[in-house]
């Protein structure tokens, strides 16, 4: 009987001793970890994250994670304005979506003035594309494309009071008309304080005769790969299929948790091949 009592007492002492040692070890681990925490990401992989000091550390880490994974779609439209731009603006307004329009100087007619003014009034952004959207003339020389853009830039500022830092090369920065001068062209725009934008998703709505269904498919398949996709579409006078596809694109991406902002709120995006 006494033997059993002694065994129970010894067992309890060992349990208390081990618990105390475990507490000491955990305390040392926390102290040695300093300002780092461990978390499990969406893929189930364990990763290190910088911890935030203070009583709200957990809340700050959650907010940071949510911000990093926020879905924002940047819709862009090239080659307008035109009558199709009006229809696009109507659809964007219905879905409370914002977009960026890279305009053509030759389309800034008196007839289209109200369209440009409406873009600004409804919170969209305007970017430089080209005054004359003729690739051969635009990229004829180093001076030709810069002179073309100066005409467009001055026109927007004098006639509409618009001064923009957003720019998209006609054909994108990988356009073969640049003849290998991509980095020089980009550097020249940076010297002027411009921010250049290519795209990582294309509706392919200016290639051949795309159907509404194909444009929708191209945008959805591409956009869902990114948290912050930059989508290339067109609002020229022949972009009827784009207009028809847009409402379904907005509806579907909205249902997937995306919201739509202008490129003023995004860092510069240039094709990787143009940066390397």
DOVEX-765350 format. One line per field, with one value per residue: residue number from 1; y, z, x of N, C-alpha, C in turn. Coordinates in steps of 0.1 Angstrom, whole numbers. Each point is the difference from the previous one (the first is absolute). Example, Ala and Ser with C-alpha at 12.3 -4.5 7.8 and 13.67 -1.06 7.14 Angstrom:
% residues 2
pos c(1;2)
ny c(-57;11)
nz c(78;-7)
nx c(132;-4)
cay c(12;11)
caz c(0;0)
cax c(-9;9)
cy c(12;11)
cz c(0;8)
cx c(9;-8)
% end
This chain:
% residues 276
pos c(1;2;3;4;5;6;7;8;9;10;11;12;13;14;15;16;17;18;19;20;21;22;23;24;25;26;27;28;29;30;31;32;33;34;35;36;37;38;39;40;41;42;43;44;45;46;47;48;49;50;51;52;53;54;55;56;57;58;59;60;61;62;63;64;65;66;67;68;69;70;71;72;73;74;75;76;77;78;79;80;81;82;83;84;85;86;87;88;89;90;91;92;93;94;95;96;97;98;99;100;101;102;103;104;105;106;107;108;109;110;111;112;113;114;115;116;117;118;119;120;121;122;123;124;125;126;127;128;129;130;131;132;133;134;135;136;137;138;139;140;141;142;143;144;145;146;147;148;149;150;151;152;153;154;155;156;157;158;159;160;161;162;163;164;165;166;167;168;169;170;171;172;173;174;175;176;177;178;179;180;181;182;183;184;185;186;187;188;189;190;191;192;193;194;195;196;197;198;199;200;201;202;203;204;205;206;207;208;209;210;211;212;213;214;215;216;217;218;219;220;221;222;223;224;225;226;227;228;229;230;231;232;233;234;235;236;237;238;239;240;241;242;243;244;245;246;247;248;249;250;251;252;253;254;255;256;257;258;259;260;261;262;263;264;265;266;267;268;269;270;271;272;273;274;275;276)
ny c(-12;1;-12;-3;4;-6;-10;2;1;-11;-7;6;-3;-11;-1;4;-8;-10;3;1;-11;-6;6;-4;-12;0;5;-9;-9;4;0;-12;-2;8;7;-13;-3;-11;-2;-5;0;6;-2;4;10;-4;12;7;8;12;-1;5;8;-2;5;8;-7;-9;11;6;-12;-1;13;-2;-12;6;10;-9;-6;13;-2;7;2;1;4;-2;12;-5;10;5;9;-7;-3;-9;10;6;-11;1;13;-3;-10;7;10;-9;-4;13;-2;1;8;-4;12;-7;13;2;8;-9;-7;9;-3;11;-9;-3;13;-1;-9;7;10;-9;-4;12;5;-11;7;1;-7;10;-8;3;-1;8;9;-7;-8;5;-13;0;9;-6;-12;10;8;3;9;-9;-10;7;4;-13;-5;9;-3;-13;0;8;-8;-11;5;4;-11;-8;6;-10;-3;-9;-9;-4;-10;-3;-7;6;-11;8;-2;-11;12;-8;9;-3;-11;-6;11;-12;-4;4;-6;-10;0;2;-9;-8;4;-2;-10;-8;-6;-11;-3;-12;-13;-7;7;-7;9;4;12;2;-13;2;-10;4;-11;3;-13;2;12;-4;-11;8;9;-8;-7;12;7;-11;1;12;6;5;-7;3;3;-5;11;2;13;-5;6;-10;5;-3;-10;9;9;-10;-2;13;1;-10;7;11;-6;-7;9;7;-10;2;11;3;11;11;2;13;1;10;-10;-2;-8;5;-4;-7;-5;-12;-3;10;-7;-11)
nz c(0;9;-6;-1;13;3;-7;6;12;-2;-4;11;8;-6;2;13;2;-8;7;11;-2;-4;11;7;-6;1;12;0;-5;8;10;-3;-2;10;-12;1;-8;3;-13;-2;-12;-11;-3;13;-5;9;4;-1;10;-3;13;4;6;13;6;-11;4;6;4;3;5;5;4;4;5;5;4;4;4;1;-6;-8;-8;-9;-3;-12;-6;-12;-6;11;2;1;-8;-1;2;-7;-8;-1;-1;-8;-5;-1;-4;-7;-3;0;-12;3;-10;-7;-6;-8;-1;-12;-3;-11;11;3;-6;-5;-9;3;0;-1;-8;-4;-1;-6;-7;-1;-4;-6;2;-13;-5;-4;-10;-3;-12;-8;-6;-7;1;-6;1;-13;0;9;-5;-9;10;7;-10;-10;8;4;-12;-4;10;-3;-12;3;6;-10;-9;7;2;-12;-6;9;1;-9;12;-8;9;-4;-4;-12;-3;-11;2;10;12;-3;-4;-11;-1;12;-7;11;-1;5;5;-12;-7;7;-2;-13;1;6;-9;-7;9;-12;2;-4;-8;2;-1;9;-4;-10;-3;-6;4;-3;3;-13;1;12;5;4;-3;-11;-1;4;-8;-9;3;1;-10;-5;2;0;-8;1;11;-8;-8;-10;-3;-12;-2;-8;-2;-10;-11;0;12;-9;-3;1;-6;-9;0;1;-2;-8;-5;1;-4;-8;-4;-1;-6;-6;4;-13;2;-6;-2;1;-10;3;3;-12;4;-6;-12;-2;-13;5;-12;3;12;-6)
nx c(8;9;3;-14;-1;11;-5;-12;6;8;-11;-6;10;0;-13;1;10;-6;-12;7;6;-12;-5;11;-1;-14;2;10;-8;-10;8;5;-13;2;1;1;-9;-6;-4;-12;6;-6;13;-1;8;9;-3;11;-6;3;2;-11;8;-3;-11;1;10;-9;-7;11;4;-12;0;13;-3;-10;8;9;-11;-1;-12;9;-10;10;-12;5;-3;4;5;-6;-10;-11;-9;9;7;-10;-1;14;-1;-10;7;11;-8;-7;13;-1;4;13;4;10;0;7;0;-7;10;1;-3;8;-11;-5;-3;13;-1;-13;4;10;-8;-8;10;4;-12;1;11;-1;9;8;4;13;-4;-6;6;9;-10;11;1;-1;-9;-7;4;-3;0;11;2;-4;3;11;2;-4;7;9;-3;0;12;5;-5;4;12;2;-5;6;12;3;6;5;3;-12;7;-5;11;-2;-8;2;7;-7;-6;-1;-9;2;1;-4;-8;-5;12;5;-11;1;13;-3;-9;8;9;-11;3;0;-12;7;-9;5;-2;-7;-11;-3;-10;11;-5;13;0;0;-10;4;-5;-12;-4;7;-4;-12;1;5;-9;-10;4;2;-11;-6;11;-5;6;10;-9;9;-13;4;-7;-10;0;6;-2;10;0;-10;8;9;-8;-3;13;1;-13;2;11;-6;-11;7;8;-11;-6;12;-6;0;8;-4;13;4;8;-6;-7;7;10;10;-6;11;-2;1;-4;-8;0;1)
cay c(12;11;0;7;14;6;1;11;13;2;3;13;9;-1;7;14;4;1;11;13;0;4;14;7;-2;8;14;3;0;13;11;-1;3;14;6;-8;-9;-10;-1;-9;7;-6;-13;-10;0;8;11;10;13;10;3;14;1;7;-9;-3;-7;-10;7;6;-10;-4;11;0;-12;3;10;-6;-9;7;-2;12;-1;13;-1;10;0;7;4;9;-3;-2;-2;-12;5;4;-12;-6;9;-3;-13;2;7;-9;-9;8;-4;10;-5;10;1;5;6;4;14;2;-2;11;9;8;-9;-10;8;-3;-13;2;7;-10;-9;6;3;-13;-6;-9;6;1;-2;3;-11;6;10;-7;-14;-6;-5;3;14;2;-5;2;4;3;13;0;-5;9;11;-4;0;14;5;-5;5;14;1;-3;11;13;-1;-7;2;-13;-3;-14;-6;-14;-2;-13;-1;-7;-13;-5;3;-11;2;-2;13;7;-4;-3;12;0;6;14;7;0;9;14;3;2;13;10;-2;-8;-14;-8;-12;-11;-7;-14;-7;6;-6;-4;5;8;-10;-7;4;-8;0;5;-11;-2;11;-3;-11;4;9;-8;-10;7;8;-9;-4;11;8;14;0;11;-6;8;0;11;7;6;-1;-13;-9;-4;-13;3;6;-11;-9;7;-2;-13;0;7;-8;-12;4;5;-12;-7;8;11;13;6;13;6;-3;10;-7;-12;2;-2;-13;-1;-13;-5;0;14;4;-9)
caz c(0;1;-13;-10;3;-4;-15;-4;4;-10;-13;-1;0;-14;-9;2;-4;-14;-5;2;-10;-13;0;-1;-13;-8;3;-6;-14;-4;2;-11;-13;-2;-6;-11;2;-11;-4;-11;-11;-7;-6;10;2;11;-4;10;-3;10;10;3;14;6;4;-11;-10;-8;-9;-11;-9;-8;-10;-11;-8;-8;-10;-11;-8;-5;-14;-7;-14;-6;-14;-8;-14;-9;-13;-1;2;-11;4;8;13;8;5;10;12;6;6;11;10;5;9;9;-3;-6;-10;-6;-15;-7;-12;-13;-3;-11;4;9;-9;7;2;11;12;11;4;8;12;8;6;12;10;6;8;-7;-3;-14;-2;-13;-9;-12;-8;-12;3;-12;6;-9;3;14;4;-11;6;14;1;-5;10;11;-6;-1;14;4;-6;8;14;0;-3;11;10;-4;-4;10;14;6;0;5;0;-5;-14;-6;-13;-11;-2;12;0;-8;-14;-8;-7;8;-6;10;8;10;13;-2;0;14;8;-4;6;15;1;-1;12;-3;5;-11;3;-10;5;2;-5;-12;-5;-14;-7;-12;-9;-9;2;12;4;13;9;1;7;14;4;1;11;13;2;3;12;12;4;7;9;-6;-14;-9;-11;-12;-9;-9;-1;-13;-7;-5;12;4;7;14;8;3;10;12;11;5;6;12;8;4;8;13;8;5;10;-5;-2;-12;3;-11;1;9;13;-1;-4;-14;-5;-14;-3;5;-11;-2;11;1)
cax c(-8;10;7;-8;-1;13;1;-8;7;12;-6;-5;12;6;-9;2;14;1;-8;7;11;-6;-3;13;5;-8;3;13;-2;-7;10;10;-6;0;-12;-5;-11;-2;-14;-3;-6;-11;3;3;14;4;9;3;-4;4;-10;-2;1;-11;-11;-9;9;-7;-9;8;5;-12;-3;10;-3;-12;4;9;-7;-12;-2;-3;2;3;-5;6;-6;9;-4;-12;-14;-9;-14;0;5;-12;-7;8;-1;-13;1;9;-7;-9;6;9;14;8;9;9;-2;11;-7;7;-1;-8;-14;-4;-7;-10;-12;3;4;-8;4;12;-5;-8;10;6;-11;-5;11;10;13;4;15;5;3;6;-8;-3;3;6;13;12;3;3;13;10;13;-1;-7;-13;-10;0;-8;-14;-6;0;-12;-12;1;-3;-14;-8;1;-5;-14;-9;5;4;14;1;13;-2;4;2;5;-8;5;6;15;7;-3;12;3;10;13;10;3;-10;5;3;-13;-6;8;-3;-13;3;6;-11;-9;-11;-1;-4;-9;-4;-11;3;-12;-5;-12;3;-12;4;7;-9;-14;-3;-14;-2;4;15;5;-4;8;14;1;-2;11;13;-1;-1;13;7;-7;-2;2;-2;-7;0;-12;0;-12;-1;-13;-3;0;-13;0;6;-12;-9;6;4;-9;2;13;-2;-9;7;12;-5;-4;12;7;8;-5;6;6;8;15;6;2;8;14;3;1;6;3;13;10;5;8;12)
cy c(12;2;7;15;7;1;11;14;3;4;14;10;0;8;16;5;1;12;13;1;4;14;9;-1;9;14;4;0;13;12;0;2;15;5;-8;-9;-10;-1;-10;8;-7;-14;-11;-1;9;11;10;13;9;3;15;1;8;-9;-4;-8;-9;7;5;-10;-5;10;0;-11;3;10;-6;-8;7;-1;13;-1;14;-1;12;-1;9;5;8;14;-2;-1;-13;4;4;-12;-7;8;-3;-13;1;7;-9;-9;7;-3;12;-6;10;-1;6;5;3;14;3;-2;11;11;8;-9;-9;8;-5;-14;1;7;-9;-10;6;2;-13;-8;-10;8;0;-1;3;-13;4;11;-5;-15;-8;-5;4;15;2;-4;2;4;3;13;-1;-4;10;13;-2;1;14;7;-4;6;15;2;-3;11;13;0;-6;3;-13;-1;-14;-5;-15;-1;-15;1;-6;-13;-6;2;-11;1;-1;13;8;-4;-1;12;1;7;15;8;1;10;15;4;2;14;11;-1;-8;-14;-8;-12;-9;-7;-14;-9;7;-7;-4;5;8;-9;-8;5;-8;1;5;-11;-2;11;-2;-11;4;8;-8;-10;7;7;-8;-5;10;6;14;0;13;-5;10;-3;12;7;8;-2;-13;-10;-4;-12;3;6;-11;-9;7;-3;-14;-2;7;-8;-12;4;6;-11;-8;9;11;13;7;14;5;-3;11;-7;-13;4;-3;-14;0;-14;-4;0;14;5;-7;4)
cz c(0;-13;-11;2;-4;-15;-6;2;-10;-14;-2;0;-14;-10;1;-4;-15;-6;2;-10;-14;-1;-2;-15;-10;1;-7;-16;-5;1;-12;-14;-2;-6;-12;4;-11;-2;-11;-11;-7;-6;10;4;12;-5;12;-4;11;9;3;15;5;2;-13;-11;-8;-10;-12;-10;-9;-10;-11;-10;-9;-11;-12;-9;-5;-15;-6;-15;-6;-15;-8;-14;-8;-13;-1;2;-13;5;9;14;9;5;11;13;7;8;13;12;7;11;10;-2;-6;-10;-5;-15;-6;-14;-11;-3;-11;3;10;-8;9;3;12;13;12;6;9;14;10;7;13;11;7;6;-8;-3;-15;-1;-14;-8;-12;-6;-13;1;-13;5;-8;3;14;4;-11;6;15;2;-3;11;11;-5;0;14;5;-6;8;14;1;-3;12;11;-4;-3;11;14;7;-2;6;0;-5;-15;-4;-14;-10;-3;12;-1;-8;-15;-9;-7;8;-4;11;9;12;13;-1;0;14;9;-3;6;15;3;0;11;-3;6;-12;4;-13;6;3;-4;-13;-5;-15;-9;-12;-10;-8;3;12;4;15;10;1;8;15;5;2;13;13;2;4;14;13;4;9;10;-5;-15;-7;-13;-12;-8;-9;-1;-13;-7;-5;12;5;8;15;8;5;11;13;12;7;7;14;10;6;10;14;9;6;9;-5;0;-10;3;-12;2;9;14;-1;-4;-15;-3;-14;-2;5;-11;-3;11;1;-11)
cx c(9;8;-7;-1;13;1;-9;6;11;-5;-5;12;7;-8;1;13;1;-8;8;12;-5;-3;12;5;-8;3;13;-2;-7;10;10;-5;-1;-13;-5;-12;-1;-15;-1;-7;-11;3;3;15;3;10;3;-5;5;-11;-1;0;-13;-12;-8;8;-8;-9;8;5;-11;-3;10;-2;-12;3;8;-9;-13;0;-5;3;1;-4;6;-6;9;-8;-12;4;-8;-14;-1;5;-12;-7;8;-1;-14;1;8;-8;-10;6;10;14;8;10;10;-1;13;-4;9;-4;-10;-15;-5;-7;-10;-12;2;4;-8;4;12;-3;-7;10;5;-10;-4;12;10;13;3;15;3;2;7;-8;-5;3;4;14;12;4;4;14;11;14;-2;-8;-14;-10;-1;-8;-14;-6;-1;-13;-13;0;-5;-15;-10;0;-7;-15;-9;5;5;16;2;14;0;2;0;5;-10;6;6;15;8;-3;13;4;11;15;11;4;-9;4;2;-13;-6;8;-3;-14;2;6;-10;-10;-12;1;-5;-8;-2;-12;4;-12;-5;-13;1;-12;3;7;-11;-14;-5;-15;-1;4;15;6;-2;10;15;3;-1;11;13;-1;0;13;7;-9;-3;3;-2;-5;0;-13;0;-14;-1;-13;-4;0;-13;-1;5;-11;-9;6;2;-9;1;13;-1;-8;8;12;-5;-5;11;8;9;-8;8;5;8;15;7;3;8;14;2;1;6;4;14;11;5;9;13;10)
% end
